[in-house]
Amino acid sequence: MVKLILQQMKMRPGERVVDKLDAIEDTKGNSGDRGRLVITNLRLIWHSHTMQRVSLSVGYNCIINVTTKTVNSKLRGLTEALYILTKANNTRFEFIFTNLVPSTSRLFTSVIGVYKAYNSSKIYRELKLRGAIIQNKQLRILPQEQIFSRVNGVWNLSSDQGNLGTFVITNVRLVWFANMNDQFNISLPYLQMASVKVRESKFGMALVVESSEASGGYVLGFRIDPVEKLHEVHKEISSLFNVYSQCPIFGVEFTIQDKDIEEDYDLNMMPRAYSLNSFGQANMMEEQQMEIPFADEPEIDDSVVETSDVLTLYLADGRHQDGEPVYAPELGLAVEKLKEGFTLQSLWEVIPS
């Protein structure tokens, strides 16, 4: 029995498996190791078949480019592979996945297709200002979107005199647009909504909506008369916000034709400590103890493995300029400035201390 850590590999609400391939090599970081690639509507997850501790998670929001590349695989030799360039914390990482099943393009079509679907559906997940979302005073409805109410006579308090406009409240977002110029508008998905409350302002009682820090941390104020109507709108938005939080709609739609997808695939059985998430952070997973049987595999102390050491395997080569030279008193020499999180000692150590 081996005790493993795995908490953040669990699928979040609204995340679903789109495709799963069981013969994929992580050619960049674990060359020669056969593994499984799980493609969800939010990220890619790879884990080794032989050592399930070894895995990675890449959020689509980190990805800069997805293409194909000819590589020399230990398991397939010279072959075409999937090449993914990402960026996190101003550092570029690259991932190379090789399909060990010959004469199939499913790896390319699934990953590239889902990534394109993710990029084309950002309006579901990102705050938009002055977007092309209104046509003839009507909201352009998104797939999976339903309008619950339309509220006239809503004053936007972003300026001293205010702007009169209209609320459109849906199951995905809160939209406001000005009556005089519908290009002056706001589309705020519930995903980026931090809070919604009623409080006093210099214009009287107002509906105050705060966006998340990731979307800029905006504080939006709206006045609706009479006050009773203001409270009704507040109650409706709060209710829809809570419902959305339980089951988010991310808008990423992609269907694999002529293939059975195991929608109940258990990601809880994929136990690794490192991921590159959609907000560009390299995270160590929270610990959760689980006993999973492995044949003839000794217990390993994962505490000696540092996140930075694992991610160095995936640093993009030849795609950045030399860093600024700085003096290293330990060596008495000028060296290239180290990336954040690295020390000279950690680079020289064979086994991290």
C-alpha positions in Angstrom: 0.0 0.0 0.0 1.2 3.5 -0.8 -0.2 6.7 0.6 -0.6 9.4 -2.0 -1.6 13.1 -2.3 -4.3 14.1 -4.8 -6.8 16.6 -3.6 -6.7 19.2 -6.5 -6.8 16.6 -9.2 -10.5 16.2 -8.5 -12.8 17.7 -11.1 -14.4 21.0 -10.0 -18.2 21.7 -10.5 -19.0 22.2 -14.1 -15.8 20.4 -15.3 -16.4 17.3 -17.5 -14.4 14.8 -19.4 -14.4 15.3 -23.2 -12.0 12.6 -24.2 -9.5 10.1 -22.7 -6.6 8.4 -24.4 -4.8 5.6 -22.6 -1.5 5.3 -24.6 0.1 8.7 -24.4 3.8 9.4 -23.7 4.8 12.7 -21.9 7.8 12.9 -24.2 9.2 16.1 -22.6 9.2 15.3 -18.9 8.7 11.5 -18.7 10.1 10.1 -22.0 9.7 6.4 -22.3 6.7 6.3 -19.9 3.3 5.2 -21.1 0.4 7.2 -19.6 -3.1 8.4 -19.8 -4.2 11.8 -21.1 -7.6 13.1 -19.9 -9.0 16.0 -21.8 -11.7 18.0 -20.0 -13.4 21.2 -20.9 -11.0 23.2 -18.7 -7.6 21.5 -18.8 -5.4 18.6 -19.8 -4.4 15.9 -17.3 -1.7 13.4 -17.9 -0.6 10.6 -15.5 1.7 7.7 -15.7 0.4 4.1 -15.8 3.5 2.7 -14.1 3.8 5.3 -11.3 0.5 7.1 -10.9 2.1 9.6 -8.5 3.7 11.1 -11.7 1.2 13.4 -13.3 0.5 17.0 -14.5 -2.4 19.3 -15.1 -2.4 22.2 -17.6 -5.2 24.7 -17.7 -6.1 26.0 -21.2 -5.8 29.6 -20.0 -2.0 29.1 -19.7 -1.6 27.9 -23.2 0.0 30.2 -25.8 0.0 27.8 -28.8 -0.9 24.3 -29.7 0.7 22.6 -32.8 2.4 19.5 -34.0 6.1 18.7 -33.9 8.4 15.9 -35.1 10.1 14.4 -32.1 12.2 11.3 -31.3 10.2 9.3 -28.8 11.7 6.5 -26.8 8.6 4.4 -27.4 7.8 5.2 -31.0 11.0 6.6 -32.5 10.8 9.5 -34.9 7.1 10.6 -35.0 4.7 13.4 -35.0 3.7 14.7 -31.6 1.5 17.3 -30.0 3.4 20.4 -28.9 2.0 22.8 -26.3 3.6 26.0 -25.4 2.4 27.6 -22.1 3.3 30.6 -19.9 3.0 30.9 -16.2 4.6 33.6 -13.9 6.4 35.1 -16.9 8.1 31.8 -17.6 7.5 29.6 -20.6 7.0 25.9 -20.4 6.5 23.3 -23.1 4.7 20.0 -23.1 5.1 17.3 -25.8 2.6 14.4 -25.9 3.1 11.4 -28.3 0.3 9.0 -29.1 1.6 5.5 -29.0 -1.2 4.2 -31.1 -0.1 4.4 -34.8 -2.2 5.8 -37.6 -4.6 7.9 -35.5 -5.0 11.7 -35.3 -7.4 11.6 -32.3 -4.8 13.2 -30.0 -4.5 16.2 -32.3 -8.1 16.6 -33.1 -9.4 16.3 -29.6 -6.9 18.6 -27.9 -6.8 21.3 -30.6 -10.6 21.1 -31.0 -11.3 21.6 -27.3 -8.7 24.3 -27.0 -10.3 26.2 -29.8 -13.7 25.8 -28.2 -12.3 27.1 -25.0 -10.8 30.2 -26.7 -14.0 31.0 -28.6 -16.2 30.9 -25.5 -14.4 33.4 -23.3 -17.5 35.6 -23.0 -18.9 32.9 -20.7 -16.0 33.3 -18.3 -14.6 36.9 -18.7 -15.8 40.3 -17.9 -16.4 42.3 -21.1 -16.8 46.1 -21.4 -18.2 47.8 -24.5 -18.5 44.5 -26.4 -20.7 43.7 -29.4 -23.3 41.9 -27.3 -26.4 44.0 -28.0 -28.2 44.2 -31.4 -31.3 46.3 -31.8 -31.6 46.8 -28.0 -31.7 43.0 -27.6 -29.0 40.8 -26.0 -27.3 38.3 -28.3 -28.0 35.1 -26.6 -25.3 32.5 -26.1 -25.7 28.8 -26.5 -26.9 27.4 -23.1 -28.0 30.9 -22.0 -31.5 31.7 -20.9 -32.9 35.2 -20.1 -34.7 35.3 -16.8 -35.6 39.0 -16.6 -35.2 42.3 -18.3 -35.2 45.4 -16.0 -35.7 48.9 -17.4 -34.8 52.1 -15.7 -31.4 51.1 -14.3 -29.0 53.9 -13.6 -25.2 53.1 -13.9 -23.5 55.2 -11.3 -20.0 55.0 -12.8 -20.2 58.8 -13.6 -21.4 61.8 -11.5 -24.5 62.2 -13.6 -25.2 58.5 -14.1 -26.3 56.7 -17.3 -29.8 55.3 -17.8 -29.9 51.8 -19.1 -31.3 48.3 -18.9 -30.4 45.1 -17.0 -30.6 41.7 -18.7 -30.3 38.9 -16.2 -29.5 35.4 -17.4 -28.4 32.1 -16.0 -24.8 32.8 -17.1 -24.2 36.6 -16.6 -25.5 40.0 -15.6 -25.6 42.5 -18.6 -26.2 46.2 -18.5 -26.4 48.5 -21.5 -27.1 52.2 -21.9 -30.4 53.2 -23.6 -28.8 56.0 -25.6 -25.8 54.0 -26.8 -26.0 50.2 -26.5 -22.2 50.0 -27.2 -21.7 51.3 -23.7 -22.3 48.0 -21.9 -21.1 45.5 -19.3 -21.2 41.8 -19.5 -20.3 40.2 -16.1 -20.4 36.4 -15.8 -21.3 35.0 -12.4 -18.0 33.2 -12.6 -16.3 36.6 -12.2 -18.7 38.0 -9.6 -17.3 38.3 -6.1 -20.3 39.8 -4.3 -23.7 41.5 -4.9 -25.3 43.6 -2.2 -27.5 46.6 -1.5 -26.0 49.6 0.3 -26.2 53.3 0.7 -24.4 55.6 -1.8 -24.4 59.3 -2.5 -27.2 58.6 -5.0 -29.3 56.8 -2.4 -29.7 53.0 -2.0 -27.8 51.2 -4.8 -27.1 47.8 -6.0 -23.3 47.2 -5.7 -21.7 44.4 -7.7 -18.0 43.6 -7.2 -16.0 41.6 -9.7 -13.2 39.1 -8.8 -9.6 40.2 -8.5 -8.8 38.1 -11.6 -11.2 40.3 -13.7 -9.8 43.6 -12.4 -11.7 43.9 -9.1 -14.3 46.4 -10.4 -16.9 47.9 -8.1 -20.1 48.6 -10.1 -23.0 50.6 -8.8 -26.6 50.7 -10.1 -29.7 52.6 -8.9 -33.2 51.2 -9.4 -36.4 52.9 -8.4 -38.4 52.3 -6.3 -36.4 50.7 -3.5 -38.8 47.7 -3.4 -37.8 46.9 -7.0 -34.1 47.3 -6.2 -34.4 44.6 -3.5 -36.3 42.3 -5.9 -33.5 42.6 -8.5 -30.9 42.0 -5.8 -32.7 38.9 -4.6 -33.0 37.5 -8.1 -29.3 38.1 -9.0 -28.2 36.6 -5.7 -30.3 33.5 -6.3 -29.0 33.0 -9.8 -25.4 33.6 -8.6 -25.8 30.9 -5.9 -27.3 28.4 -8.4 -24.5 29.1 -10.9 -21.8 28.6 -8.2 -23.1 25.1 -7.6 -23.0 24.1 -11.3 -21.1 26.6 -13.5 -21.6 26.9 -17.2 -18.2 27.4 -18.9 -19.4 27.4 -22.4 -16.9 24.9 -23.8 -18.7 22.6 -26.1 -17.0 19.9 -28.1 -18.3 16.4 -29.1 -16.2 13.4 -30.1 -18.0 11.5 -32.9 -18.4 7.7 -32.9 -16.7 7.1 -29.6 -17.9 6.1 -26.1 -16.8 8.6 -23.5 -16.5 7.4 -19.9 -18.2 10.4 -18.3 -17.9 8.8 -14.9 -14.1 8.5 -15.2 -12.7 8.9 -11.6 -10.1 11.7 -11.5 -9.9 11.2 -7.8 -7.6 8.2 -8.5 -5.0 10.4 -10.1 -2.7 11.4 -7.3 -0.1 14.0 -8.0 1.2 17.1 -6.3 1.8 19.5 -9.2 -0.3 21.3 -11.7 -0.1 24.4 -14.0 -3.5 25.9 -13.5 -5.6 28.2 -15.6 -4.5 31.3 -13.7 -0.8 30.7 -14.4 0.3 29.4 -11.0 2.5 26.4 -10.3 0.7 24.8 -7.3 1.5 22.0 -4.9 -1.6 20.1 -4.2 -3.2 19.9 -0.8 -2.6 16.6 1.0 -5.2 13.9 1.2 -4.3 10.4 2.3 -5.6 7.6 0.2 -4.5 4.0 0.1 -4.1 2.5 -3.4 -2.5 -0.8 -4.1 0.5 -1.0 -6.4 2.5 -4.0 -7.3 6.0 -4.2 -5.9 6.3 -0.4 -5.5 8.0 0.9 -2.3 6.7 3.9 -0.3 8.2 7.1 -1.5 8.6 10.3 0.4 7.1 13.0 -1.9 8.2 15.8 0.5 11.7 15.8 -1.1 10.3 16.8 -4.5 10.1 20.5 -5.1 7.6 22.1 -7.5 10.3 24.2 -9.1 12.5 21.1 -9.7 9.6 19.3 -11.4 8.8 22.2 -13.6 12.4 22.7 -14.8 11.8 19.6 -16.9 9.3 21.5 -18.9 11.1 24.8 -19.4 10.9 26.0 -23.0 14.3 25.8 -24.6 15.7 28.4 -27.0 12.6 30.7 -26.7 14.0 33.3 -24.4 16.9 35.7 -24.3 19.7 35.4 -21.7 18.9 36.9 -18.4 20.6 39.9 -16.9 24.1 39.2 -15.5 24.4 39.6 -11.7 27.2 39.0 -9.3 27.1 35.7 -7.3 29.1 36.1 -4.1 29.1 32.3 -3.5 31.0 31.8 -6.8 32.8 35.1 -7.1 31.5 35.3 -10.6 28.9 37.1 -12.7 26.1 34.7 -13.6 22.7 34.9 -15.4 20.0 36.1 -13.0 18.1 33.1 -11.7 14.4 32.8 -12.2 12.2 33.4 -9.2 12.1 30.4 -6.8 15.5 29.1 -7.8 18.8 29.3 -5.9 22.4 28.3 -6.9 22.3 25.6 -4.2 19.1 24.0 -5.6 20.5 24.0 -9.1 23.7 22.2 -8.0 22.0 19.6 -5.7 21.4 16.2 -7.2 18.9 15.4 -4.4 17.0 18.4 -3.1 17.6 19.1 0.6 
